[in-house]
């Protein structure tokens, strides 16, 4: 009798856990619909979605193995609700091998991490070679450093990219097509910024946004903690976790404000739009949803496999994006594994309406 009571208690505890995991999952799926300021806990659940999905899969298998199929429907419902989210990270199918021979404009976005602060220009030239290899028409770089202002990089890029728009901080847009207009968009109390350039692509003017939103603050906090520890100071794990959480939430709130500024600018734009950049945020977050708006995430349209763009440390997350106007058609979307930065470059071939008629 005691053994049966223990089994019932254990099953009941697992049932409570199953319901809670489903609730947290559903709240996380809609966490990106609210401003992080004042809704921090709800917004943070977006970042836990991969773990929550995995937990739902384990609980589903548990109930199936236990032959409690009616309870298995609880995690199954949560898993089914997560299918659109999963599509922002993983896509089945294969890339169109003939995309590059079809008419269209090839876009790249890449956080080049100051070219590793390498002063000879070798890394910059290697990256240029990769842009040529991928037949890129417009390249949006973040954390761009032009050799301390001597224009060494930009001059060497001119042969392939004859047009360039330079941001005030660490931004640049290179183009093989004429740039007819550009604008810098600086954010308050930060070195992060955004810009746009209007590119005349075969008679159609397209506004290309290049954004580098507020960083997470995690790396800086870990660096400062490591420095203090190397100096012999003891740092309690609870204090470190509080600092990490505090800096992350501050960065999250700052990014949401920056995304709102850009979204308003995009709403006022009468040109078709392509949005590129390092958003420092994950799919389904408030920043992702705000930047996406009524545009198309190129990866969900024509990507393939597991998409991650940040490769620093052991983290593999998707924080770099290319979105495009709904009137455009995505032909290909992929990343390249390069060692020049802690980010991977992202490439997308896009057809505009006039290309689609050919």
N, C-alpha and C positions, 0 to 999 in steps of 0.2 A: 504493500500500500504506500509506503514511504517512497519507493522508487517511482511509482506512478505519479505521485504528487510532484516529485522533482522534475519529471519529464514534462508535466503540464505547466509547471512554473517556467521551465526553460523555453517551451514552445510559445508561451504567452509573452515572454520577454523578447523573443525573436520577432513575434508579431508586432509588438510595440515599436521595435527598432525598424521593422519594415515600413510601417506607416510613417514614422518620423523621417526616414530616408526619402520616401516618396514626397513628403511635404517639402522638405528642404530642396529636393530636386526641382519641383515645380516652382517654388519661390525663386530659385536660382535662375531658371529659364526666363523669368520675367524681371529679374533683378536689374537688367540693363534698361528697363523702361522708366526708371526713377532716377532723379538727381542723386548722386552719391552724398552730397551734403545733406545731413539730416536722415539719411537712409543707409548709413555705412554698412551695417550688418547685412542688410538685404543685398546691397550692391556687391559685397564681398563674396556672397554665395556663388556668383557667376564664376569666380576663379576656382571654386571647388567642384564645378560640374564634372570634370573628368573623373575625379575620385567618387563622386556621388553616382555617376553612371556605372562605374565598376562595382560599387557596393550593391546597386540594384541588380546587376547581373548575378553576383554571388548569391544574393537573397532569392532571386528567381530560381536558380539552380537548387538551392537548399529546399525550397518548398516543393519543387518537382521531385527531387529525390525522396522527400518525406511523403510524397503522394498527397499533399495538401494543395491540390490544383486550384481550389477556390482562393487560397491565400496567394498563390503564385501570380494571380492576375494583378495584384497591387504593384509589385515591381515591374511587371510586364507593361502596365499602363504608363509608368514613369519612363521606361525605356523607349516605348513608342513615341512618347511626347518629345524625346530627345533626338529623334532622327534628323529634324532640320538643323539642330545645333551640330550634330556629328558631321553633317555635310559641309560645315565651314572648316573642318579640320581634316576630314578624309573623304575622298571621292573615288568611287569605283570606276572602272573603265581605263582607257589609255588615251594618251595625247594624240592629237591629229598630226601625223607625220608630215602632212603636206601643208600645214598651216603657214609656213614661212614663204611658200611660193604663191600663196593666195594674196590678193590685194588687201592692204590694210596698213595700219600704223603700229609699229612695235615700240612698246613702252617698257622702261626699266626703272625700278626704284631700289636704292642701295644706300644703307648707312655704312659709309666707308671708314668710320672710326678714325678720322684724321689721317688716313693712309698709314696707320701705325706710327704716326709722327716720324716717318722715314723721310729724310731730307734729300735723298738722291733723285727721287722721282721714279724709281724702279717700280714700286707698287702701283703708283698712278698709271704708269704705262702698261703694266700687266692688266689692270682693270680696263683700260681703254681697249686693249687687245680682246678682252672678253666681250666688251660691248660690240666691237666689230664682228666678232665670231657669231654673236647672237643676232646680228643685223638690226641693232637697236636704232630707232629713229629719234626718240626722245628719252633722255636719261635724267632722272631726278636723284640727286645725291644729298644725303644729310651727313652732318659732322664732316663737312668738306673743308680742307685746309689747302689754300693755294700758296704753299711754300712761303709763309710769313708775308704775303702780300706782293711777292715779286712776279706773280702771274706765270710762274713756270709751268704749272699744270694746265691752266686754261689755254696758254699759247700752244702747247703741244697737242691739245685736243682739237684745235681749230680746223685742221685738215679734214677730219672726219665729221666733227660737229661745228660747222661754220657759225652757228648762232648760239648765244649764251645769255642767260639772265642770272645775275648774281644777287643773292640775298645779303642782308646786312650782317648776319652772324655766320652760320655754318651751312648755308643752303646754296644750291646752284641747280639750274636747269639747263642742260645742253640739248640742242636740237639740230637735226639735219634740214629742218624746214624753217622758213622765216618766222622769227618772233616779232610780232607787231606791237605787243604791249606787255608790260609786266608790272607787278606790284609786290612790295614786301609787306608782310603782316607780322609785326613784332608783338609779343605778349608781355604783359606787365610783370615785373619782378622776377624775371627768368631770362636765361640765355637761349631758351628754346624759341622757335619762331616758325613761320610758314611764309609761303610766297605763291604767286601764280604767274604763269606766262601764257599769253594767247598765241597759239601756233597756227600759222596759215598752212593747212595741209591740203594741197591741191585745190585751193579755192574755198575750202571750208575752214573757218576759224574755230579752233577748239581751245577752251581754257583748261590748262593743265595745272592742278594744284600740287604743291610739294609741301608736306607738313612734317614737322618734327615736334611732337608733343612732349609734355613734361615727363621726365624719367620717373621710375618707380621709387627711387631713393634707397633701394635695398643694397646695391653695390657700395654706395657711399657709406651707409651705416656699417656694413660689414668691414669695410676698409678702416674706418675710424676705430671700430671695436678691436680689430686685429692690431692696429698700431698701439692702442692703449695696453693691450695684453702683452705686446712685445716689450713694453716699457715696465713690465712687472705689475701692472694694475689688475686686480681681480674684477671681473665683470660677471654678475649673476645672470643666469640664463633667463630668468623672468624679466630682468631689466632690459636685456638685449631684445627679447621678444616684444616687449612694450615699445621699445624704440623702433623696431622694424615695422610694427603695426602702425605706429603713429606716423612715421615717414611715408609709409605706403598709402595710408588714407589721405594724407595731405597732398601727395602727388596725384592720387585718383581724383580728388576734388579739383585740383588745378587743371588736370587734363580735361575734365568735363567742361570747365569754363572756356578753355581754349577751343574745344570742339564746338561749343555753342557759337563762338565768334565766327568760326569757319563756316558752320552750317548756315548762319545768317547771310554771310557773304555769298555762299553758293545759291541760296534762295533768290538773291537779288540779281544773279547772273542770267543774262539772256542767251549766252552761248551754251552749246553742249559741253559737258564737263567730263574730265577724267581726273580722279583723285588718287594721288600716290603718297607714300610716306611711311615713316616710322611712328606709329601711333602710341607705342609703349603700352598697349592694352590688348586684351584678348577678344576673340569673337563673342558676341552677345553681350558685351559690356555696354555701359551707357555711351562711352566714347565711340565704340564700333557702330552702335545703332544710330547715333547722331551723325557721324561722318557718312554713313551709308545712305541715310535718308531714303529717297526714292530711286537710288541708283542700283546697279548690279554689282555684286561681289564677283569678280572675274573667276575666282577659284571655284565657286559653287556652280558656275556656268560651264566651264570647260577645263577644270583642273583634274588632276589624277593623283591618287596615292595619298600619303600622309604629308600634310603641309605644315611645316614649322619654319620660322625665319630667324629666330634668335637661337644661337648655338653656344652662348657663353656658359662656362662651367658644365654642369650636368643638366641644365634646363634646355628643353626643346619646346618652345612655344611660338605661336603665330602672332606677331605684333606688327609686321610690315604688310602693307596691302596695296592693291590697285583696284579701284572701283571705276565704273564707267556709266555713262548715260544710257538710259533704257532704249534709246533709238539705235545704239550701237550693238554690234554682235561680237562676242568674244570667240576667238578661234583657238587660242592656246593660253595657258597660264601655268607657270612652273618656276621653281627656284633652281639655283645652281649652288653646289657645295664648294665654296671658295674659302681659303684660309686667311684672307687679307683683313678680315674684320670679325667681330663676334656676331655679326648678322650675315644672313645669306641674301644675295640679290634676288629680286623677284622680276620675272619677265611676263609680258602679256602682249599677244598679237590681237588687235582689235580692228574690226571693219566698221566704217561709218556707212550711212545709207547709200552714198554714191558708189562705194566699193561693193556693196551687196548686190548691186544691179549688174555687175560685170560678170 
